[in-house]
Amino acid sequence: MYCIERLKNGLRVLVREMPLKDSVALGVWIKVGGRYEPASLSGIAHFTEHLLFKGTSSRTAREIKEAIEGRGGVFNAFTGEESTCYFVKILKQHFSLALDVLSDMVKNSLFTEKDIDRERTVILEEIKMYQDQPSQLVHERLNELLWPNQSLGRFIAGTLKSVSRLRRKDFREFGAKYYHPQDILVTVCGPLTAQNILPEIEKAFHSSRQGRVSQFQKADSSQAKPRFDFYEKDTEQMHVALGFHGPSRLSEERYPFSLLNIILGGNMSSRLFEEVREKRGLAYEIRSALCFFQDTGAFVVSEGVEKGKLPLSLQIIFKELRKVCEKPVREEELRRAKDYYFGQLCFALEDTLDHMLWLGEKALYTGRVLERDQVEAEIKKITPAEIKRVAAKYFRASNFSLAVVGKVKKEEQTRIKKDLSL
């Protein structure tokens, strides 16, 4: 079902043929993200992503956008901790054009002083925007607690200071270091055959330039005691992010941990949603989420609660965490979580763009992708005892960090620090 090839120049290509679709999704993944940056260059991966849309030696910024959007396509990019992705979804007859545009951006972007100075202003405003959004800010502060003084703990967009001092020389050196065939993965999903498009991709990304495969410094996820950050900001709600270190994306525990996440806070029938919102009305939104990296991961519970009700809501959250550590989940509850996991996966794989993004994330580092049936088999064999074991392993008193944005009285802070336990 999936064709994975490594071209002569080192570039990898992954194709998923979906013959009954009208659209094709094309992604160009670069094996670099925020965690590859030294503190002095914080934000350069994200800044570079912006600059690739500003013009090449053969296209202006407007011509780049019109080439895709003028054919009915969608066009965007994102920068994460471990990768940068540029992608297009377009009708199948325009695949060659989309490939030409993306490869042109990756190989021939100009990085002019004028574009850098103009986009710097845009990114500085983006950073300020996130700082003004408490629901976003609280997660950035939680990351700093989970991975203090490390690249994983820094904001992907950088800081006002680091972005302000980036220069054209920095971008050219960054591009030369990471934007080469050995660090690029091209993913294609749609009604095209690998046999037909592989020669076209090889021609578009033809390059004799070699580079070293990118490396990052391994994260230090050790933690001896709870960490707290109460950030004072004038808000109507208390914005909360509670985090625990978790398994990596390569760990065998990622599947039971994913089901544990669904059971606790992954949807509206989860335990935290039921206990905090439905039964007590303490929060409009409460949810849990996972983040997986190559060598570590995290489980995060977030909520927005009324002032004065923060201690109670946290006590309820910790009560539910203790329950999954002490008692196996019910078979019926686990079955629902498995069905939800697999259903969401199937829905995503129906769409060419979502399928392409799923493939790229899985293949960029491992070089392979499990078939849907293989994933289903892994999910089916997970037992309540395994869920309990994974919960007890990661939900420990020394392993949690708590970030709160809002005005929390000193006595409330003291009470929270004293009462929260596992």
C-alpha positions as CSV (number, residue, x, y, z in Angstrom):
1,M,0.0,0.0,0.0
2,Y,2.9,2.4,0.7
3,C,5.9,2.8,-1.5
4,I,9.1,4.1,0.1
5,E,12.1,4.9,-2.0
6,R,15.5,6.5,-1.3
7,L,16.7,8.3,-4.4
8,K,20.3,8.4,-5.6
9,N,21.0,11.8,-4.0
10,G,19.7,10.5,-0.6
11,L,16.3,12.1,-0.6
12,R,13.4,9.8,0.6
13,V,10.0,9.6,-1.1
14,L,6.9,8.0,0.3
15,V,3.9,7.4,-1.9
16,R,0.4,6.2,-0.9
17,E,-1.7,5.5,-4.0
18,M,-5.4,6.4,-3.5
19,P,-6.9,5.8,-6.9
20,L,-10.5,6.8,-6.1
21,K,-9.6,10.4,-5.1
22,D,-9.7,13.6,-7.1
23,S,-7.1,15.4,-5.1
24,V,-3.5,14.8,-4.4
25,A,-1.6,16.0,-1.3
26,L,2.1,16.7,-1.5
27,G,4.3,17.3,1.5
28,V,8.0,18.3,1.7
29,W,9.3,17.5,5.2
30,I,12.6,18.9,6.4
31,K,14.2,17.0,9.4
32,V,14.7,20.2,11.5
33,G,12.6,22.0,14.1
34,G,12.8,24.0,17.2
35,R,14.7,21.5,19.3
36,Y,17.7,21.6,16.8
37,E,18.3,25.3,17.5
38,P,20.9,26.8,20.0
39,A,19.4,29.4,22.3
40,S,21.1,32.2,20.3
41,L,19.2,31.1,17.1
42,S,15.9,30.3,18.8
43,G,13.1,30.7,16.3
44,I,15.2,30.4,13.1
45,A,13.5,27.2,11.9
46,H,10.1,28.9,12.1
47,F,11.4,32.1,10.6
48,T,12.9,30.2,7.7
49,E,9.6,28.5,7.0
50,H,8.0,32.0,6.6
51,L,10.8,33.2,4.3
52,L,10.4,30.3,1.9
53,F,7.1,31.9,0.8
54,K,8.7,35.2,0.0
55,G,10.2,34.5,-3.4
56,T,12.7,32.4,-5.4
57,S,15.0,33.1,-8.3
58,S,12.2,32.4,-10.7
59,R,9.0,33.4,-8.8
60,T,7.8,36.3,-6.7
61,A,5.9,35.7,-3.4
62,R,2.7,36.6,-5.2
63,E,3.4,34.2,-8.1
64,I,4.1,31.4,-5.6
65,K,0.7,31.8,-4.0
66,E,-1.2,32.3,-7.2
67,A,0.3,29.2,-8.8
68,I,-1.4,27.0,-6.2
69,E,-4.4,29.0,-5.1
70,G,-5.2,30.0,-8.7
71,R,-5.7,26.3,-9.4
72,G,-8.0,25.7,-6.5
73,G,-5.3,24.3,-4.2
74,V,-4.6,24.9,-0.5
75,F,-1.1,25.8,0.5
76,N,0.6,26.1,3.9
77,A,3.4,25.0,6.2
78,F,4.2,24.4,9.8
79,T,7.2,24.1,12.1
80,G,7.3,21.7,15.0
81,E,9.9,20.7,17.5
82,E,11.4,18.1,15.2
83,S,10.3,18.9,11.7
84,T,9.2,21.5,9.2
85,C,6.6,20.7,6.6
86,Y,5.5,22.5,3.4
87,F,2.4,21.1,1.8
88,V,-0.1,21.5,-1.0
89,K,-3.5,19.8,-1.6
90,I,-4.6,20.2,-5.2
91,L,-6.5,18.5,-8.0
92,K,-4.5,15.6,-9.4
93,Q,-4.0,17.3,-12.8
94,H,-2.0,20.0,-11.2
95,F,0.5,17.8,-9.3
96,S,3.4,18.6,-11.5
97,L,2.9,22.3,-10.9
98,A,2.6,21.8,-7.1
99,L,5.8,19.8,-7.1
100,D,7.6,22.5,-9.1
101,V,6.5,25.2,-6.7
102,L,7.5,23.4,-3.5
103,S,10.8,22.2,-4.9
104,D,11.6,25.7,-6.1
105,M,10.9,27.2,-2.7
106,V,13.1,24.6,-0.9
107,K,16.0,24.9,-3.3
108,N,15.9,28.5,-4.6
109,S,14.5,30.9,-1.9
110,L,16.3,34.2,-1.9
111,F,16.4,35.3,1.7
112,T,16.7,39.0,0.8
113,E,17.4,41.5,3.5
114,K,14.2,43.3,2.6
115,D,12.1,40.2,3.1
116,I,13.9,39.3,6.3
117,D,13.3,42.7,7.8
118,R,9.6,42.8,6.8
119,E,8.9,39.3,8.0
120,R,10.8,39.8,11.2
121,T,8.1,42.4,12.1
122,V,5.4,39.9,11.4
123,I,6.9,37.2,13.6
124,L,7.5,39.6,16.4
125,E,3.8,40.4,16.3
126,E,3.0,36.7,16.2
127,I,5.0,36.2,19.4
128,K,3.3,39.1,21.1
129,M,-0.1,37.6,20.0
130,Y,0.6,34.3,21.7
131,Q,1.9,36.1,24.8
132,D,-1.5,37.9,25.0
133,Q,-3.4,34.6,24.7
134,P,-3.4,32.9,28.2
135,S,-4.6,29.6,26.8
136,Q,-1.5,29.5,24.6
137,L,0.9,31.1,27.1
138,V,0.2,28.5,29.8
139,H,1.4,25.7,27.5
140,E,4.6,27.6,26.7
141,R,5.3,28.0,30.4
142,L,4.5,24.4,31.0
143,N,7.1,23.3,28.4
144,E,9.7,25.4,30.2
145,L,8.9,23.5,33.4
146,L,9.0,20.1,31.7
147,W,12.3,20.7,29.9
148,P,14.0,23.6,31.7
149,N,17.0,25.2,29.9
150,Q,16.5,22.9,26.9
151,S,15.5,23.5,23.4
152,L,12.2,21.4,23.9
153,G,11.2,23.9,26.6
154,R,11.6,27.0,24.3
155,F,8.8,28.5,22.2
156,I,9.1,27.4,18.6
157,A,8.7,31.0,17.3
158,G,11.6,32.1,19.5
159,T,11.7,35.2,21.7
160,L,11.5,38.9,20.9
161,K,15.3,39.1,21.5
162,S,16.4,36.1,19.5
163,V,14.2,36.9,16.5
164,S,15.4,40.5,16.5
165,R,19.0,39.6,16.1
166,L,18.8,37.0,13.3
167,R,20.6,38.0,10.1
168,R,20.7,36.9,6.5
169,K,24.0,35.0,7.1
170,D,22.2,33.0,9.8
171,F,19.5,31.9,7.4
172,R,21.9,31.0,4.6
173,E,23.9,28.9,7.0
174,F,20.8,27.3,8.5
175,G,19.5,26.4,5.0
176,A,22.8,24.9,3.9
177,K,23.0,22.8,7.1
178,Y,19.5,21.3,7.0
179,Y,17.8,21.9,3.6
180,H,19.6,19.2,1.6
181,P,18.5,15.8,0.2
182,Q,19.6,13.7,3.2
183,D,17.3,15.6,5.5
184,I,14.3,15.8,3.2
185,L,11.3,13.5,2.9
186,V,8.7,13.9,0.1
187,T,5.3,12.4,0.8
188,V,2.5,12.0,-1.8
189,C,-1.1,10.7,-1.3
190,G,-3.6,10.6,-4.1
191,P,-4.6,9.0,-7.4
192,L,-1.0,8.8,-8.8
193,T,1.3,5.8,-9.1
194,A,4.7,5.7,-7.6
195,Q,6.1,4.4,-10.9
196,N,5.0,7.5,-12.7
197,I,5.9,10.2,-10.2
198,L,9.2,9.0,-8.8
199,P,11.2,10.1,-11.8
200,E,9.5,13.5,-11.7
201,I,10.3,14.0,-8.0
202,E,13.9,12.9,-8.6
203,K,14.2,15.5,-11.4
204,A,12.6,18.3,-9.3
205,F,14.9,17.7,-6.3
206,H,18.0,16.8,-8.3
207,S,21.0,17.9,-6.3
208,S,24.6,16.6,-5.9
209,R,25.0,18.5,-2.7
210,Q,25.5,16.3,0.3
211,G,25.0,17.1,4.0
212,R,25.0,15.4,7.3
213,V,21.8,13.9,8.7
214,S,20.5,16.3,11.3
215,Q,21.0,15.5,15.0
216,F,19.6,17.0,18.2
217,Q,20.7,16.8,21.8
218,K,18.8,14.2,23.8
219,A,16.3,15.6,26.2
220,D,16.8,15.4,29.9
221,S,13.3,14.4,31.3
222,S,14.5,13.6,34.8
223,Q,12.6,15.2,37.6
224,A,13.0,14.8,41.4
225,K,10.0,16.8,42.6
226,P,7.0,18.7,41.3
227,R,7.5,22.0,39.5
228,F,5.1,25.0,39.7
229,D,4.8,28.2,37.8
230,F,2.1,30.7,38.8
231,Y,2.2,33.5,36.2
232,E,0.3,36.6,37.2
233,K,-1.9,38.0,34.4
234,D,-5.2,39.9,34.5
235,T,-7.6,37.3,33.1
236,E,-11.2,36.3,33.6
237,Q,-10.3,32.7,34.1
238,M,-7.5,30.7,35.6
239,H,-5.7,28.9,32.7
240,V,-4.1,25.7,33.7
241,A,-1.7,23.2,32.1
242,L,-0.7,20.1,34.1
243,G,2.0,18.0,32.5
244,F,3.8,14.6,33.1
245,H,6.7,13.2,31.2
246,G,5.7,10.3,29.0
247,P,7.0,7.8,26.5
248,S,8.6,8.6,23.2
249,R,7.0,8.1,19.8
250,L,9.2,5.0,19.3
251,S,8.2,3.4,22.6
252,E,6.0,0.3,22.7
253,E,4.0,2.2,25.4
254,R,2.7,4.8,23.0
255,Y,-0.4,2.8,22.2
256,P,-1.5,2.1,25.8
257,F,-0.6,5.7,26.7
258,S,-2.8,6.9,23.8
259,L,-5.8,4.9,25.0
260,L,-5.2,6.1,28.6
261,N,-5.3,9.7,27.2
262,I,-8.7,9.0,25.5
263,I,-10.1,7.5,28.7
264,L,-9.0,10.4,30.9
265,G,-9.6,13.5,28.7
266,G,-9.5,12.8,25.0
267,N,-13.2,13.3,24.2
268,M,-16.6,14.4,25.8
269,S,-17.2,11.0,27.3
270,S,-13.9,11.0,29.1
271,R,-13.5,10.8,32.9
272,L,-12.2,14.4,33.3
273,F,-14.8,15.9,31.1
274,E,-17.5,14.1,33.0
275,E,-16.2,14.9,36.5
276,V,-15.0,18.4,36.1
277,R,-17.5,19.8,33.6
278,E,-20.6,17.7,33.5
279,K,-21.0,16.9,37.2
280,R,-19.7,20.1,38.7
281,G,-19.7,22.7,36.0
282,L,-16.2,23.9,37.0
283,A,-14.9,24.4,33.4
284,Y,-16.2,25.0,30.0
285,E,-13.2,23.2,28.5
286,I,-11.1,20.5,30.0
287,R,-9.1,18.0,27.9
288,S,-6.0,16.0,27.9
289,A,-3.5,15.6,25.0
290,L,-0.3,13.8,24.2
291,C,2.9,14.9,22.6
292,F,5.4,12.4,21.3
293,F,9.1,13.2,20.4
294,Q,11.9,10.9,19.4
295,D,13.3,10.4,22.9
296,T,10.6,11.6,25.2
297,G,7.0,12.7,25.4
298,A,4.3,14.3,27.6
299,F,0.8,13.9,28.9
300,V,-0.9,17.3,29.4
301,V,-4.3,18.2,31.0
302,S,-5.5,21.7,30.3
303,E,-8.5,23.6,31.5
304,G,-9.9,27.1,32.1
305,V,-11.7,27.6,35.5
306,E,-13.3,30.3,37.4
307,K,-11.2,32.2,39.9
308,G,-11.4,30.6,43.3
309,K,-12.3,27.2,41.9
310,L,-8.8,26.3,40.8
311,P,-7.8,24.2,43.9
312,L,-11.0,22.1,43.7
313,S,-10.7,21.4,40.0
314,L,-7.1,20.3,40.5
315,Q,-8.1,18.0,43.4
316,I,-10.6,16.3,41.1
317,I,-8.1,15.9,38.3
318,F,-5.6,14.3,40.7
319,K,-8.3,12.0,42.1
320,E,-9.0,10.7,38.6
321,L,-5.3,10.2,38.0
322,R,-5.0,8.2,41.1
323,K,-7.9,6.0,40.1
324,V,-6.3,4.8,36.9
325,C,-3.1,4.1,38.8
326,E,-4.8,2.0,41.5
327,K,-7.6,0.2,39.6
328,P,-7.8,-1.3,36.1
329,V,-10.2,0.4,33.8
330,R,-13.4,-1.4,32.9
331,E,-13.4,-3.6,29.8
332,E,-16.3,-1.7,28.3
333,E,-14.6,1.6,28.9
334,L,-11.4,0.3,27.2
335,R,-13.4,-1.0,24.3
336,R,-14.9,2.4,23.7
337,A,-11.4,4.0,23.8
338,K,-10.1,1.5,21.3
339,D,-13.1,2.1,19.0
340,Y,-12.6,5.9,19.3
341,Y,-8.9,5.6,18.5
342,F,-9.4,3.5,15.5
343,G,-12.4,5.5,14.3
344,Q,-10.4,8.8,14.4
345,L,-7.5,7.2,12.5
346,C,-9.8,5.8,9.8
347,F,-11.5,9.2,9.4
348,A,-8.1,10.9,9.0
349,L,-6.9,8.4,6.4
350,E,-9.9,9.0,4.2
351,D,-8.6,12.5,3.3
352,T,-5.5,12.8,1.1
353,L,-4.0,15.7,3.1
354,D,-4.6,14.2,6.6
355,H,-3.3,10.9,5.3
356,M,-0.1,12.6,3.9
357,L,0.5,14.4,7.3
358,W,0.1,11.1,9.2
359,L,2.5,9.4,6.9
360,G,5.1,12.1,7.0
361,E,5.1,12.2,10.8
362,K,5.6,8.5,11.1
363,A,8.1,8.0,8.3
364,L,10.4,11.0,8.7
365,Y,12.4,9.3,11.5
366,T,11.6,5.6,11.3
367,G,11.6,5.2,7.5
368,R,8.6,3.0,7.6
369,V,4.8,3.2,8.2
370,L,2.5,0.6,9.7
371,E,-0.5,-0.4,7.7
372,R,-3.9,0.5,9.2
373,D,-4.6,-3.2,10.0
374,Q,-1.3,-3.4,11.9
375,V,-2.1,-0.4,14.0
376,E,-5.6,-1.9,14.8
377,A,-3.9,-5.2,15.8
378,E,-1.6,-3.3,18.2
379,I,-4.6,-1.5,19.8
380,K,-6.7,-4.6,20.1
381,K,-4.2,-6.5,22.2
382,I,-3.9,-3.8,25.0
383,T,-5.4,-4.9,28.3
384,P,-6.8,-3.0,31.4
385,A,-3.7,-4.3,33.3
386,E,-1.4,-2.6,30.8
387,I,-3.3,0.7,31.0
388,K,-2.9,0.5,34.8
389,R,0.8,-0.3,34.6
390,V,1.5,2.6,32.2
391,A,-0.5,5.1,34.4
392,A,1.3,4.0,37.5
393,K,4.7,4.4,35.8
394,Y,4.2,8.0,34.6
395,F,1.7,9.5,37.0
396,R,4.1,9.9,39.9
397,A,4.3,12.6,42.5
398,S,7.8,13.6,41.4
399,N,6.9,13.6,37.7
400,F,4.3,16.4,37.4
401,S,4.6,20.1,36.5
402,L,1.9,22.7,36.9
403,A,1.6,26.0,35.1
404,V,-1.2,28.5,35.8
405,V,-1.8,31.9,34.1
406,G,-4.0,34.3,36.0
407,K,-4.1,35.9,39.5
408,V,-3.7,33.1,42.1
409,K,-3.5,34.3,45.7
410,K,-0.5,33.3,47.7
411,E,-2.6,31.2,50.1
412,E,-4.1,29.3,47.1
413,Q,-0.7,28.6,45.7
414,T,0.4,27.2,49.1
415,R,-2.7,25.1,49.3
416,I,-2.2,23.7,45.8
417,K,1.4,22.8,46.4
418,K,0.4,21.1,49.7
419,D,-2.7,19.2,48.5
420,L,-1.6,17.8,45.2
421,S,-0.3,14.3,45.5
422,L,-0.3,10.9,43.8
